[in-house]
Amino acid sequence: MTTSAPDRVRLDDTQLYSVTDAMRMLRMSRTVIYDQIRTGRLRSVKQGRARRFTARALRDYIALLEKEAEDAA
């Protein structure tokens, strides 16, 4: 059995991900993450005052980026 580094987050590990988790997974800054939320490109939910992301929302955002890259080519 292999284990990942303690600061690595995998999509299958939890059901909701924090902004910090999304930053690590998408390799984007906090400012860019919140900008993508504001423009509606990255879906999130609120849990109290905190923003959270579902695995599906992160996958959909990645698919959106891939589609935009294909359309631009």
PyMOL Python script that loads the backbone (N, CA, C, O; Angstrom):
from pymol import cmd

cmd.read_pdbstr("""\
ATOM      1  N   MET A   1       0.848  -1.173   0.000  1.00  0.00           N
ATOM      2  CA  MET A   1       0.000   0.000   0.000  1.00  0.00           C
ATOM      3  C   MET A   1       0.888   1.227   0.000  1.00  0.00           C
ATOM      4  O   MET A   1       1.856   1.301   0.757  1.00  0.00           O
ATOM      5  N   THR A   2       0.561   2.192  -0.849  1.00  0.00           N
ATOM      6  CA  THR A   2       1.342   3.416  -0.891  1.00  0.00           C
ATOM      7  C   THR A   2       0.601   4.528  -0.174  1.00  0.00           C
ATOM      8  O   THR A   2      -0.629   4.551  -0.138  1.00  0.00           O
ATOM      9  N   THR A   3       1.351   5.434   0.387  1.00  0.00           N
ATOM     10  CA  THR A   3       0.742   6.588   1.030  1.00  0.00           C
ATOM     11  C   THR A   3       1.260   7.839   0.357  1.00  0.00           C
ATOM     12  O   THR A   3       2.397   7.877  -0.113  1.00  0.00           O
ATOM     13  N   SER A   4       0.429   8.859   0.312  1.00  0.00           N
ATOM     14  CA  SER A   4       0.844  10.106  -0.302  1.00  0.00           C
ATOM     15  C   SER A   4       1.395  11.042   0.763  1.00  0.00           C
ATOM     16  O   SER A   4       1.209  10.819   1.960  1.00  0.00           O
ATOM     17  N   ALA A   5       2.064  12.071   0.322  1.00  0.00           N
ATOM     18  CA  ALA A   5       2.598  13.063   1.243  1.00  0.00           C
ATOM     19  C   ALA A   5       1.455  13.677   2.045  1.00  0.00           C
ATOM     20  O   ALA A   5       0.346  13.800   1.524  1.00  0.00           O
ATOM     21  N   PRO A   6       1.692  14.062   3.292  1.00  0.00           N
ATOM     22  CA  PRO A   6       0.615  14.568   4.140  1.00  0.00           C
ATOM     23  C   PRO A   6      -0.101  15.800   3.590  1.00  0.00           C
ATOM     24  O   PRO A   6      -1.288  15.981   3.858  1.00  0.00           O
ATOM     25  N   ASP A   7       0.591  16.651   2.827  1.00  0.00           N
ATOM     26  CA  ASP A   7      -0.059  17.860   2.335  1.00  0.00           C
ATOM     27  C   ASP A   7      -0.724  17.660   0.975  1.00  0.00           C
ATOM     28  O   ASP A   7      -1.292  18.606   0.429  1.00  0.00           O
ATOM     29  N   ARG A   8      -0.667  16.468   0.422  1.00  0.00           N
ATOM     30  CA  ARG A   8      -1.312  16.186  -0.865  1.00  0.00           C
ATOM     31  C   ARG A   8      -2.774  15.860  -0.621  1.00  0.00           C
ATOM     32  O   ARG A   8      -3.113  15.159   0.332  1.00  0.00           O
ATOM     33  N   VAL A   9      -3.625  16.363  -1.475  1.00  0.00           N
ATOM     34  CA  VAL A   9      -5.059  16.112  -1.360  1.00  0.00           C
ATOM     35  C   VAL A   9      -5.513  15.435  -2.641  1.00  0.00           C
ATOM     36  O   VAL A   9      -5.216  15.903  -3.740  1.00  0.00           O
ATOM     37  N   ARG A  10      -6.233  14.334  -2.495  1.00  0.00           N
ATOM     38  CA  ARG A  10      -6.772  13.615  -3.649  1.00  0.00           C
ATOM     39  C   ARG A  10      -8.276  13.803  -3.693  1.00  0.00           C
ATOM     40  O   ARG A  10      -8.918  13.944  -2.652  1.00  0.00           O
ATOM     41  N   LEU A  11      -8.848  13.804  -4.901  1.00  0.00           N
ATOM     42  CA  LEU A  11     -10.282  14.019  -5.048  1.00  0.00           C
ATOM     43  C   LEU A  11     -11.119  12.978  -4.328  1.00  0.00           C
ATOM     44  O   LEU A  11     -12.240  13.283  -3.922  1.00  0.00           O
ATOM     45  N   ASP A  12     -10.629  11.780  -4.156  1.00  0.00           N
ATOM     46  CA  ASP A  12     -11.417  10.728  -3.532  1.00  0.00           C
ATOM     47  C   ASP A  12     -11.294  10.703  -2.010  1.00  0.00           C
ATOM     48  O   ASP A  12     -11.967   9.905  -1.358  1.00  0.00           O
ATOM     49  N   ASP A  13     -10.455  11.553  -1.432  1.00  0.00           N
ATOM     50  CA  ASP A  13     -10.221  11.508   0.010  1.00  0.00           C
ATOM     51  C   ASP A  13     -11.368  12.090   0.829  1.00  0.00           C
ATOM     52  O   ASP A  13     -11.681  11.571   1.901  1.00  0.00           O
ATOM     53  N   THR A  14     -11.997  13.152   0.348  1.00  0.00           N
ATOM     54  CA  THR A  14     -13.073  13.810   1.081  1.00  0.00           C
ATOM     55  C   THR A  14     -14.157  14.225   0.104  1.00  0.00           C
ATOM     56  O   THR A  14     -13.997  14.105  -1.111  1.00  0.00           O
ATOM     57  N   GLN A  15     -15.260  14.715   0.648  1.00  0.00           N
ATOM     58  CA  GLN A  15     -16.354  15.113  -0.229  1.00  0.00           C
ATOM     59  C   GLN A  15     -16.364  16.609  -0.515  1.00  0.00           C
ATOM     60  O   GLN A  15     -16.800  17.017  -1.591  1.00  0.00           O
ATOM     61  N   LEU A  16     -15.901  17.431   0.408  1.00  0.00           N
ATOM     62  CA  LEU A  16     -15.836  18.870   0.204  1.00  0.00           C
ATOM     63  C   LEU A  16     -14.412  19.342   0.395  1.00  0.00           C
ATOM     64  O   LEU A  16     -13.710  18.869   1.289  1.00  0.00           O
ATOM     65  N   TYR A  17     -13.983  20.270  -0.436  1.00  0.00           N
ATOM     66  CA  TYR A  17     -12.607  20.752  -0.411  1.00  0.00           C
ATOM     67  C   TYR A  17     -12.576  22.232  -0.102  1.00  0.00           C
ATOM     68  O   TYR A  17     -13.444  22.982  -0.550  1.00  0.00           O
ATOM     69  N   SER A  18     -11.591  22.657   0.654  1.00  0.00           N
ATOM     70  CA  SER A  18     -11.435  24.058   1.019  1.00  0.00           C
ATOM     71  C   SER A  18     -10.788  24.835  -0.126  1.00  0.00           C
ATOM     72  O   SER A  18     -10.345  24.252  -1.115  1.00  0.00           O
ATOM     73  N   VAL A  19     -10.742  26.142   0.020  1.00  0.00           N
ATOM     74  CA  VAL A  19     -10.069  26.982  -0.963  1.00  0.00           C
ATOM     75  C   VAL A  19      -8.597  26.592  -1.036  1.00  0.00           C
ATOM     76  O   VAL A  19      -8.028  26.529  -2.125  1.00  0.00           O
ATOM     77  N   THR A  20      -7.981  26.332   0.102  1.00  0.00           N
ATOM     78  CA  THR A  20      -6.573  25.921   0.127  1.00  0.00           C
ATOM     79  C   THR A  20      -6.374  24.615  -0.630  1.00  0.00           C
ATOM     80  O   THR A  20      -5.402  24.471  -1.372  1.00  0.00           O
ATOM     81  N   ASP A  21      -7.288  23.661  -0.448  1.00  0.00           N
ATOM     82  CA  ASP A  21      -7.214  22.398  -1.190  1.00  0.00           C
ATOM     83  C   ASP A  21      -7.302  22.658  -2.695  1.00  0.00           C
ATOM     84  O   ASP A  21      -6.525  22.109  -3.476  1.00  0.00           O
ATOM     85  N   ALA A  22      -8.260  23.503  -3.089  1.00  0.00           N
ATOM     86  CA  ALA A  22      -8.436  23.819  -4.517  1.00  0.00           C
ATOM     87  C   ALA A  22      -7.197  24.511  -5.070  1.00  0.00           C
ATOM     88  O   ALA A  22      -6.787  24.247  -6.201  1.00  0.00           O
ATOM     89  N   MET A  23      -6.603  25.391  -4.280  1.00  0.00           N
ATOM     90  CA  MET A  23      -5.382  26.071  -4.708  1.00  0.00           C
ATOM     91  C   MET A  23      -4.284  25.061  -5.007  1.00  0.00           C
ATOM     92  O   MET A  23      -3.580  25.182  -6.010  1.00  0.00           O
ATOM     93  N   ARG A  24      -4.137  24.076  -4.147  1.00  0.00           N
ATOM     94  CA  ARG A  24      -3.105  23.051  -4.335  1.00  0.00           C
ATOM     95  C   ARG A  24      -3.398  22.178  -5.546  1.00  0.00           C
ATOM     96  O   ARG A  24      -2.509  21.898  -6.350  1.00  0.00           O
ATOM     97  N   MET A  25      -4.659  21.749  -5.670  1.00  0.00           N
ATOM     98  CA  MET A  25      -5.011  20.839  -6.760  1.00  0.00           C
ATOM     99  C   MET A  25      -4.946  21.509  -8.120  1.00  0.00           C
ATOM    100  O   MET A  25      -4.507  20.900  -9.095  1.00  0.00           O
ATOM    101  N   LEU A  26      -5.384  22.774  -8.191  1.00  0.00           N
ATOM    102  CA  LEU A  26      -5.438  23.477  -9.466  1.00  0.00           C
ATOM    103  C   LEU A  26      -4.174  24.284  -9.737  1.00  0.00           C
ATOM    104  O   LEU A  26      -3.992  24.813 -10.833  1.00  0.00           O
ATOM    105  N   ARG A  27      -3.305  24.376  -8.737  1.00  0.00           N
ATOM    106  CA  ARG A  27      -2.060  25.150  -8.868  1.00  0.00           C
ATOM    107  C   ARG A  27      -2.370  26.607  -9.230  1.00  0.00           C
ATOM    108  O   ARG A  27      -1.773  27.182 -10.140  1.00  0.00           O
ATOM    109  N   MET A  28      -3.324  27.185  -8.487  1.00  0.00           N
ATOM    110  CA  MET A  28      -3.743  28.569  -8.708  1.00  0.00           C
ATOM    111  C   MET A  28      -3.689  29.327  -7.389  1.00  0.00           C
ATOM    112  O   MET A  28      -3.756  28.734  -6.312  1.00  0.00           O
ATOM    113  N   SER A  29      -3.568  30.636  -7.489  1.00  0.00           N
ATOM    114  CA  SER A  29      -3.519  31.468  -6.293  1.00  0.00           C
ATOM    115  C   SER A  29      -4.922  31.644  -5.704  1.00  0.00           C
ATOM    116  O   SER A  29      -5.926  31.395  -6.371  1.00  0.00           O
ATOM    117  N   ARG A  30      -4.968  32.067  -4.470  1.00  0.00           N
ATOM    118  CA  ARG A  30      -6.240  32.331  -3.791  1.00  0.00           C
ATOM    119  C   ARG A  30      -7.039  33.384  -4.572  1.00  0.00           C
ATOM    120  O   ARG A  30      -8.251  33.250  -4.736  1.00  0.00           O
ATOM    121  N   THR A  31      -6.364  34.420  -5.047  1.00  0.00           N
ATOM    122  CA  THR A  31      -7.029  35.485  -5.793  1.00  0.00           C
ATOM    123  C   THR A  31      -7.692  34.933  -7.050  1.00  0.00           C
ATOM    124  O   THR A  31      -8.831  35.287  -7.353  1.00  0.00           O
ATOM    125  N   VAL A  32      -6.998  34.073  -7.781  1.00  0.00           N
ATOM    126  CA  VAL A  32      -7.552  33.494  -9.009  1.00  0.00           C
ATOM    127  C   VAL A  32      -8.741  32.591  -8.673  1.00  0.00           C
ATOM    128  O   VAL A  32      -9.752  32.618  -9.375  1.00  0.00           O
ATOM    129  N   ILE A  33      -8.631  31.799  -7.616  1.00  0.00           N
ATOM    130  CA  ILE A  33      -9.743  30.926  -7.210  1.00  0.00           C
ATOM    131  C   ILE A  33     -10.989  31.761  -6.939  1.00  0.00           C
ATOM    132  O   ILE A  33     -12.060  31.458  -7.465  1.00  0.00           O
ATOM    133  N   TYR A  34     -10.863  32.814  -6.119  1.00  0.00           N
ATOM    134  CA  TYR A  34     -12.023  33.647  -5.805  1.00  0.00           C
ATOM    135  C   TYR A  34     -12.540  34.391  -7.037  1.00  0.00           C
ATOM    136  O   TYR A  34     -13.745  34.612  -7.156  1.00  0.00           O
ATOM    137  N   ASP A  35     -11.665  34.774  -7.940  1.00  0.00           N
ATOM    138  CA  ASP A  35     -12.090  35.409  -9.181  1.00  0.00           C
ATOM    139  C   ASP A  35     -12.917  34.441 -10.018  1.00  0.00           C
ATOM    140  O   ASP A  35     -13.932  34.833 -10.593  1.00  0.00           O
ATOM    141  N   GLN A  36     -12.498  33.194 -10.090  1.00  0.00           N
ATOM    142  CA  GLN A  36     -13.237  32.183 -10.850  1.00  0.00           C
ATOM    143  C   GLN A  36     -14.590  31.896 -10.208  1.00  0.00           C
ATOM    144  O   GLN A  36     -15.563  31.631 -10.913  1.00  0.00           O
ATOM    145  N   ILE A  37     -14.664  31.946  -8.884  1.00  0.00           N
ATOM    146  CA  ILE A  37     -15.949  31.789  -8.185  1.00  0.00           C
ATOM    147  C   ILE A  37     -16.860  32.967  -8.530  1.00  0.00           C
ATOM    148  O   ILE A  37     -18.029  32.785  -8.867  1.00  0.00           O
ATOM    149  N   ARG A  38     -16.307  34.171  -8.439  1.00  0.00           N
ATOM    150  CA  ARG A  38     -17.074  35.395  -8.698  1.00  0.00           C
ATOM    151  C   ARG A  38     -17.654  35.414 -10.109  1.00  0.00           C
ATOM    152  O   ARG A  38     -18.783  35.861 -10.308  1.00  0.00           O
ATOM    153  N   THR A  39     -16.900  34.939 -11.078  1.00  0.00           N
ATOM    154  CA  THR A  39     -17.375  34.952 -12.465  1.00  0.00           C
ATOM    155  C   THR A  39     -18.267  33.755 -12.800  1.00  0.00           C
ATOM    156  O   THR A  39     -18.817  33.686 -13.899  1.00  0.00           O
ATOM    157  N   GLY A  40     -18.415  32.812 -11.863  1.00  0.00           N
ATOM    158  CA  GLY A  40     -19.290  31.662 -12.086  1.00  0.00           C
ATOM    159  C   GLY A  40     -18.631  30.506 -12.815  1.00  0.00           C
ATOM    160  O   GLY A  40     -19.298  29.528 -13.151  1.00  0.00           O
ATOM    161  N   ARG A  41     -17.349  30.602 -13.060  1.00  0.00           N
ATOM    162  CA  ARG A  41     -16.639  29.534 -13.768  1.00  0.00           C
ATOM    163  C   ARG A  41     -16.323  28.353 -12.851  1.00  0.00           C
ATOM    164  O   ARG A  41     -16.214  27.218 -13.316  1.00  0.00           O
ATOM    165  N   LEU A  42     -16.178  28.611 -11.565  1.00  0.00           N
ATOM    166  CA  LEU A  42     -15.870  27.564 -10.580  1.00  0.00           C
ATOM    167  C   LEU A  42     -16.974  27.591  -9.532  1.00  0.00           C
ATOM    168  O   LEU A  42     -17.108  28.562  -8.786  1.00  0.00           O
ATOM    169  N   ARG A  43     -17.758  26.528  -9.479  1.00  0.00           N
ATOM    170  CA  ARG A  43     -18.874  26.460  -8.536  1.00  0.00           C
ATOM    171  C   ARG A  43     -18.380  26.137  -7.137  1.00  0.00           C
ATOM    172  O   ARG A  43     -17.452  25.350  -6.954  1.00  0.00           O
ATOM    173  N   SER A  44     -19.017  26.761  -6.152  1.00  0.00           N
ATOM    174  CA  SER A  44     -18.683  26.483  -4.763  1.00  0.00           C
ATOM    175  C   SER A  44     -19.950  26.534  -3.929  1.00  0.00           C
ATOM    176  O   SER A  44     -20.989  27.021  -4.376  1.00  0.00           O
ATOM    177  N   VAL A  45     -19.848  26.031  -2.729  1.00  0.00           N
ATOM    178  CA  VAL A  45     -20.938  26.116  -1.764  1.00  0.00           C
ATOM    179  C   VAL A  45     -20.378  26.786  -0.513  1.00  0.00           C
ATOM    180  O   VAL A  45     -19.169  26.783  -0.280  1.00  0.00           O
ATOM    181  N   LYS A  46     -21.265  27.352   0.276  1.00  0.00           N
ATOM    182  CA  LYS A  46     -20.827  27.962   1.525  1.00  0.00           C
ATOM    183  C   LYS A  46     -21.163  27.024   2.676  1.00  0.00           C
ATOM    184  O   LYS A  46     -22.252  26.454   2.751  1.00  0.00           O
ATOM    185  N   GLN A  47     -20.199  26.888   3.561  1.00  0.00           N
ATOM    186  CA  GLN A  47     -20.404  26.131   4.792  1.00  0.00           C
ATOM    187  C   GLN A  47     -20.060  27.108   5.902  1.00  0.00           C
ATOM    188  O   GLN A  47     -18.889  27.313   6.221  1.00  0.00           O
ATOM    189  N   GLY A  48     -21.096  27.713   6.493  1.00  0.00           N
ATOM    190  CA  GLY A  48     -20.854  28.808   7.414  1.00  0.00           C
ATOM    191  C   GLY A  48     -20.280  29.971   6.625  1.00  0.00           C
ATOM    192  O   GLY A  48     -20.888  30.422   5.654  1.00  0.00           O
ATOM    193  N   ARG A  49     -19.114  30.462   7.031  1.00  0.00           N
ATOM    194  CA  ARG A  49     -18.456  31.546   6.298  1.00  0.00           C
ATOM    195  C   ARG A  49     -17.442  31.025   5.288  1.00  0.00           C
ATOM    196  O   ARG A  49     -16.875  31.804   4.521  1.00  0.00           O
ATOM    197  N   ALA A  50     -17.211  29.730   5.282  1.00  0.00           N
ATOM    198  CA  ALA A  50     -16.177  29.142   4.432  1.00  0.00           C
ATOM    199  C   ALA A  50     -16.739  28.693   3.088  1.00  0.00           C
ATOM    200  O   ALA A  50     -17.881  28.240   3.003  1.00  0.00           O
ATOM    201  N   ARG A  51     -15.937  28.822   2.050  1.00  0.00           N
ATOM    202  CA  ARG A  51     -16.263  28.302   0.728  1.00  0.00           C
ATOM    203  C   ARG A  51     -15.756  26.875   0.643  1.00  0.00           C
ATOM    204  O   ARG A  51     -14.673  26.564   1.138  1.00  0.00           O
ATOM    205  N   ARG A  52     -16.535  26.013   0.017  1.00  0.00           N
ATOM    206  CA  ARG A  52     -16.139  24.632  -0.193  1.00  0.00           C
ATOM    207  C   ARG A  52     -16.463  24.240  -1.630  1.00  0.00           C
ATOM    208  O   ARG A  52     -17.355  24.809  -2.258  1.00  0.00           O
ATOM    209  N   PHE A  53     -15.722  23.257  -2.138  1.00  0.00           N
ATOM    210  CA  PHE A  53     -15.892  22.777  -3.503  1.00  0.00           C
ATOM    211  C   PHE A  53     -16.154  21.284  -3.482  1.00  0.00           C
ATOM    212  O   PHE A  53     -15.555  20.552  -2.694  1.00  0.00           O
ATOM    213  N   THR A  54     -17.046  20.832  -4.346  1.00  0.00           N
ATOM    214  CA  THR A  54     -17.246  19.397  -4.508  1.00  0.00           C
ATOM    215  C   THR A  54     -16.227  18.888  -5.522  1.00  0.00           C
ATOM    216  O   THR A  54     -15.671  19.667  -6.297  1.00  0.00           O
ATOM    217  N   ALA A  55     -15.988  17.600  -5.514  1.00  0.00           N
ATOM    218  CA  ALA A  55     -15.087  16.999  -6.490  1.00  0.00           C
ATOM    219  C   ALA A  55     -15.618  17.234  -7.899  1.00  0.00           C
ATOM    220  O   ALA A  55     -14.844  17.487  -8.822  1.00  0.00           O
ATOM    221  N   ARG A  56     -16.926  17.153  -8.066  1.00  0.00           N
ATOM    222  CA  ARG A  56     -17.538  17.370  -9.378  1.00  0.00           C
ATOM    223  C   ARG A  56     -17.289  18.795  -9.862  1.00  0.00           C
ATOM    224  O   ARG A  56     -16.993  18.997 -11.040  1.00  0.00           O
ATOM    225  N   ALA A  57     -17.403  19.787  -8.979  1.00  0.00           N
ATOM    226  CA  ALA A  57     -17.168  21.180  -9.370  1.00  0.00           C
ATOM    227  C   ALA A  57     -15.734  21.368  -9.852  1.00  0.00           C
ATOM    228  O   ALA A  57     -15.495  22.084 -10.824  1.00  0.00           O
ATOM    229  N   LEU A  58     -14.785  20.733  -9.183  1.00  0.00           N
ATOM    230  CA  LEU A  58     -13.383  20.836  -9.587  1.00  0.00           C
ATOM    231  C   LEU A  58     -13.152  20.141 -10.927  1.00  0.00           C
ATOM    232  O   LEU A  58     -12.449  20.664 -11.791  1.00  0.00           O
ATOM    233  N   ARG A  59     -13.746  18.965 -11.094  1.00  0.00           N
ATOM    234  CA  ARG A  59     -13.611  18.248 -12.374  1.00  0.00           C
ATOM    235  C   ARG A  59     -14.242  19.048 -13.518  1.00  0.00           C
ATOM    236  O   ARG A  59     -13.675  19.137 -14.606  1.00  0.00           O
ATOM    237  N   ASP A  60     -15.427  19.634 -13.262  1.00  0.00           N
ATOM    238  CA  ASP A  60     -16.098  20.431 -14.288  1.00  0.00           C
ATOM    239  C   ASP A  60     -15.261  21.648 -14.671  1.00  0.00           C
ATOM    240  O   ASP A  60     -15.204  22.015 -15.845  1.00  0.00           O
ATOM    241  N   TYR A  61     -14.618  22.268 -13.701  1.00  0.00           N
ATOM    242  CA  TYR A  61     -13.780  23.423 -13.987  1.00  0.00           C
ATOM    243  C   TYR A  61     -12.585  23.020 -14.858  1.00  0.00           C
ATOM    244  O   TYR A  61     -12.236  23.727 -15.803  1.00  0.00           O
ATOM    245  N   ILE A  62     -11.972  21.903 -14.540  1.00  0.00           N
ATOM    246  CA  ILE A  62     -10.847  21.413 -15.344  1.00  0.00           C
ATOM    247  C   ILE A  62     -11.326  21.114 -16.769  1.00  0.00           C
ATOM    248  O   ILE A  62     -10.635  21.435 -17.736  1.00  0.00           O
ATOM    249  N   ALA A  63     -12.508  20.499 -16.899  1.00  0.00           N
ATOM    250  CA  ALA A  63     -13.060  20.208 -18.224  1.00  0.00           C
ATOM    251  C   ALA A  63     -13.312  21.502 -18.993  1.00  0.00           C
ATOM    252  O   ALA A  63     -13.078  21.558 -20.200  1.00  0.00           O
ATOM    253  N   LEU A  64     -13.787  22.539 -18.308  1.00  0.00           N
ATOM    254  CA  LEU A  64     -14.009  23.832 -18.943  1.00  0.00           C
ATOM    255  C   LEU A  64     -12.690  24.395 -19.480  1.00  0.00           C
ATOM    256  O   LEU A  64     -12.643  24.901 -20.601  1.00  0.00           O
ATOM    257  N   LEU A  65     -11.622  24.307 -18.685  1.00  0.00           N
ATOM    258  CA  LEU A  65     -10.319  24.794 -19.121  1.00  0.00           C
ATOM    259  C   LEU A  65      -9.815  24.012 -20.337  1.00  0.00           C
ATOM    260  O   LEU A  65      -9.239  24.586 -21.261  1.00  0.00           O
ATOM    261  N   GLU A  66     -10.041  22.691 -20.323  1.00  0.00           N
ATOM    262  CA  GLU A  66      -9.627  21.869 -21.460  1.00  0.00           C
ATOM    263  C   GLU A  66     -10.397  22.247 -22.719  1.00  0.00           C
ATOM    264  O   GLU A  66      -9.817  22.354 -23.800  1.00  0.00           O
ATOM    265  N   LYS A  67     -11.710  22.451 -22.577  1.00  0.00           N
ATOM    266  CA  LYS A  67     -12.532  22.816 -23.736  1.00  0.00           C
ATOM    267  C   LYS A  67     -12.099  24.165 -24.295  1.00  0.00           C
ATOM    268  O   LYS A  67     -12.010  24.331 -25.511  1.00  0.00           O
ATOM    269  N   GLU A  68     -11.834  25.119 -23.431  1.00  0.00           N
ATOM    270  CA  GLU A  68     -11.387  26.437 -23.894  1.00  0.00           C
ATOM    271  C   GLU A  68     -10.049  26.343 -24.623  1.00  0.00           C
ATOM    272  O   GLU A  68      -9.828  27.039 -25.614  1.00  0.00           O
ATOM    273  N   ALA A  69      -9.159  25.485 -24.133  1.00  0.00           N
ATOM    274  CA  ALA A  69      -7.872  25.304 -24.792  1.00  0.00           C
ATOM    275  C   ALA A  69      -8.052  24.687 -26.172  1.00  0.00           C
ATOM    276  O   ALA A  69      -7.384  25.091 -27.124  1.00  0.00           O
ATOM    277  N   GLU A  70      -8.956  23.707 -26.289  1.00  0.00           N
ATOM    278  CA  GLU A  70      -9.226  23.077 -27.589  1.00  0.00           C
ATOM    279  C   GLU A  70      -9.853  24.083 -28.557  1.00  0.00           C
ATOM    280  O   GLU A  70      -9.491  24.119 -29.733  1.00  0.00           O
ATOM    281  N   ASP A  71     -10.778  24.888 -28.073  1.00  0.00           N
ATOM    282  CA  ASP A  71     -11.453  25.867 -28.928  1.00  0.00           C
ATOM    283  C   ASP A  71     -10.488  26.947 -29.416  1.00  0.00           C
ATOM    284  O   ASP A  71     -10.644  27.483 -30.514  1.00  0.00           O
ATOM    285  N   ALA A  72      -9.495  27.258 -28.593  1.00  0.00           N
ATOM    286  CA  ALA A  72      -8.526  28.294 -28.961  1.00  0.00           C
ATOM    287  C   ALA A  72      -7.513  27.787 -29.981  1.00  0.00           C
ATOM    288  O   ALA A  72      -6.895  28.581 -30.690  1.00  0.00           O
ATOM    289  N   ALA A  73      -7.342  26.476 -30.058  1.00  0.00           N
ATOM    290  CA  ALA A  73      -6.336  25.900 -30.972  1.00  0.00           C
ATOM    291  C   ALA A  73      -6.820  25.817 -32.396  1.00  0.00           C
ATOM    292  O   ALA A  73      -6.087  25.356 -33.272  1.00  0.00           O
TER     293      ALA A  73
END
""", "prot")
cmd.dss("prot")
cmd.show_as("cartoon", "prot")
cmd.util.cbc("prot")
cmd.orient("prot")
